[in-house]
Amino acid sequence: MAQKKQTEAVQEQAQAQAQAQTVTIDGKEYPLDQLSESARQQVVNLRVTDQEIQQLQQRLAIAQTARTAYSNELKAELDKLEAATS
């Protein structure tokens, strides 16, 4: 449901700004208002996908930070165990 709302919001934003915007593909600029409806939809799809990738990268960074913290805590516990048994 949230993904659908996000997609709709991006679509509305893209359509509202289409007249004043350009998109650069392979180094060439194209005015959005001159693209076909299908091409504009693909631009929207790319933007939504880019946002999703950014969110996933943020979630990955959080998970990697948590993993490092867990690993450090485990090492500290193992050091305590070694000190107690030495």
PLY file of the C-alpha trace (Angstrom):
ply
format ascii 1.0
element vertex 86
property float x
property float y
property float z
element edge 85
property int vertex1
property int vertex2
end_header
0.00 0.00 0.00
2.77 2.45 0.93
4.70 1.53 -2.22
1.63 2.26 -4.35
1.16 5.65 -2.71
4.85 6.42 -3.21
4.62 5.44 -6.88
1.52 7.59 -7.35
3.18 10.55 -5.62
6.24 10.27 -7.83
4.06 9.98 -10.92
2.08 13.08 -9.98
5.27 14.99 -9.23
6.82 13.96 -12.54
3.73 14.92 -14.49
3.46 18.29 -12.76
7.08 19.12 -13.52
7.22 17.57 -16.98
6.78 20.79 -18.86
9.80 22.48 -17.28
12.10 19.48 -16.97
14.50 17.58 -19.08
15.90 14.13 -18.65
19.42 13.13 -19.64
19.83 9.69 -21.19
23.23 8.54 -22.41
24.51 12.11 -22.26
21.69 13.62 -24.31
19.00 15.89 -22.86
15.36 15.37 -23.73
12.50 17.72 -22.75
10.01 15.61 -20.81
7.05 17.34 -22.40
8.23 16.10 -25.80
8.49 12.44 -24.79
5.73 9.96 -25.46
3.52 8.90 -22.59
5.28 5.54 -22.57
8.71 7.17 -22.37
7.56 9.47 -19.54
6.22 6.43 -17.68
9.63 4.78 -17.99
11.24 7.91 -16.55
8.84 7.68 -13.61
9.66 3.99 -13.23
13.37 4.79 -13.17
12.87 7.45 -10.51
10.79 5.13 -8.33
13.38 2.40 -8.76
16.20 4.79 -7.86
14.33 5.77 -4.68
13.83 2.12 -3.78
17.53 1.40 -4.32
18.44 4.33 -2.09
16.13 3.05 0.66
17.58 -0.45 0.38
21.12 0.94 0.57
20.17 2.78 3.76
18.70 -0.40 5.23
21.84 -2.31 4.26
24.02 0.30 5.98
21.94 -0.06 9.15
22.21 -3.86 9.03
25.98 -3.70 8.46
26.39 -1.34 11.41
24.35 -3.66 13.61
26.38 -6.66 12.47
29.63 -4.89 13.36
28.27 -4.06 16.80
27.18 -7.68 17.37
30.56 -8.95 16.23
32.39 -6.56 18.55
30.20 -7.61 21.47
30.86 -11.28 20.72
34.61 -10.66 20.61
34.42 -8.89 23.97
32.52 -11.82 25.48
35.02 -14.30 24.06
37.89 -12.24 25.47
36.24 -12.40 28.91
35.88 -16.16 28.57
39.54 -16.57 27.63
40.64 -14.35 30.52
38.53 -16.37 32.97
39.88 -19.71 31.78
43.54 -18.64 31.63
0 1
1 2
2 3
3 4
4 5
5 6
6 7
7 8
8 9
9 10
10 11
11 12
12 13
13 14
14 15
15 16
16 17
17 18
18 19
19 20
20 21
21 22
22 23
23 24
24 25
25 26
26 27
27 28
28 29
29 30
30 31
31 32
32 33
33 34
34 35
35 36
36 37
37 38
38 39
39 40
40 41
41 42
42 43
43 44
44 45
45 46
46 47
47 48
48 49
49 50
50 51
51 52
52 53
53 54
54 55
55 56
56 57
57 58
58 59
59 60
60 61
61 62
62 63
63 64
64 65
65 66
66 67
67 68
68 69
69 70
70 71
71 72
72 73
73 74
74 75
75 76
76 77
77 78
78 79
79 80
80 81
81 82
82 83
83 84
84 85
